[in-house]
Amino acid sequence: MYPTVSDMIKDLFGLEIPLPFPTFGFFVALAFLVAAYLFTLELKRKEQIGWLKSKRVKEKIGEKASTGELISNGFIGFILGFKLVEAFSHYSELVADPQGFIFSTRGNFIGGIVGAALFAYLKYREKKKEELPTPKLVEKELHPHELVGNMTMIAAIAGILGAKIFHNLENLDEFAADPIGALISFSGLSIYGGLIVGGGAVLWYAAKHGLKWVHVADACAPGLMAAYGVGRIGCQLAGDGDWGQPNDAPKPEWMSFLPDWMWAYDYPNNVLGINLQEDFQRMGYESLTGNAWPTPFYETVMATIIFAILWSLRKKIAIPGFIFSLYLSLNGVERFLIEKIRINPDYQFLGIEATQAELIAITMFIAGIAGMIYFSKNKEKYTPKLT
């Protein structure tokens, strides 16, 4: 396993390059970039076919830098200088514990002052170049895909917050034992928490800017599935605890040409520092080999297949809301199936014993089926009239 990107580079290329990047965090960032790229392509396509439209917005230009702008930029510069100078001065400590280092109060005060002065000056200089004798309002065209940067930032912040909340609700004992560690750790994220909170925040932002939520949801569905698959690569490579139940069964003959880890794996040197054999025993499982189902790998495969389905159908199905509804159903099926071989605490709900993910997966599947039926029957209501 590769807890950090440095571990992966060393194993693949034999190079010792100390980098303060957790492997899982790196792939989460990559997942957001993949989703943003695919989302941008779809928003551009939907604007081309007339389902989404640009709008004219007014912008005031020629103003000098305000006190608020100088203070806010100075604050950002202070934080960066405060942390970066300390990081360069104690780089080995940053590499050893990047999360603890970043979220600690330690830093270099002089670096912070220099950073604040530099950022405030750069903002002042930028505004000075654009300053006019008399500031004026101008109109410009704002295209839907130009909002993707803001949407991605909103999705990242709200998604990670939602993922941490849902995970900690599912593991209250771990949270109570180490609340700070549970909140700042890059491991322990509930994908559905991120999807619900992050997705809801993005749709709210889109509606605020006059975009019909149903078309935005359709546009983001394929990218969400692709991003999910990329994120699960990070889970597999880092060994962040998303592995499955014990798997002591011999590899089937039909899989003989594939690596053993695709059938069962013990995740050595995982980012959590867990010995699976011992951990299985602690949880009451019996395991002779200490191997688990490599569920993140299976999810990456299934996510790739679902993405391919959504991407191939997005131009063929001209029913607003259908692609997003199909995404919900396929996502629900995928997660429900994988939960059967994963380790997650069960909830008691209306006499039903199921994991949090299973309950949400069932809800998503039903909502997706209902959505496909509803949008098929109400196609004209959501299809824009082209002029």
Buried (B, 14 or more C-beta within 10 A) or exposed (E): BBBBBBBBBBEEEEEEEBBBBBBBBBBBBBBBEBBBBBBBBBBBBBBEEEBBEBEEEEEEEBEEBEEEBBEBBBBBBBBBBBBBBBBEEBEEBBBEEBBBBEEEEBBBEEBBBBBBBBBBBEBBEEBEEEEEEEEEEEEEEBBBBBBBEEBBEBBBEBBBBBBBBBBBEBBEEBBEEEEEEBBEBBBBBBBBBBBBBBBBBBBEBBEEBEBBBBBBBBBBBBBBBBBBBBBBBBBBBBBBBBBBBBBEEEBEEEEEEEEEEEBBBBBEEBBBEBBBBEBBBEEEBEBEBBBBBBBBBBBBBBBBBBBEBBBEEBEEBEBBBBBBBBBBBBBBBBBBBBBEBBBBEEBEEEEEEBBBBBBBBBEBBEBBBEBBEBBEEEEEEBBBEEE
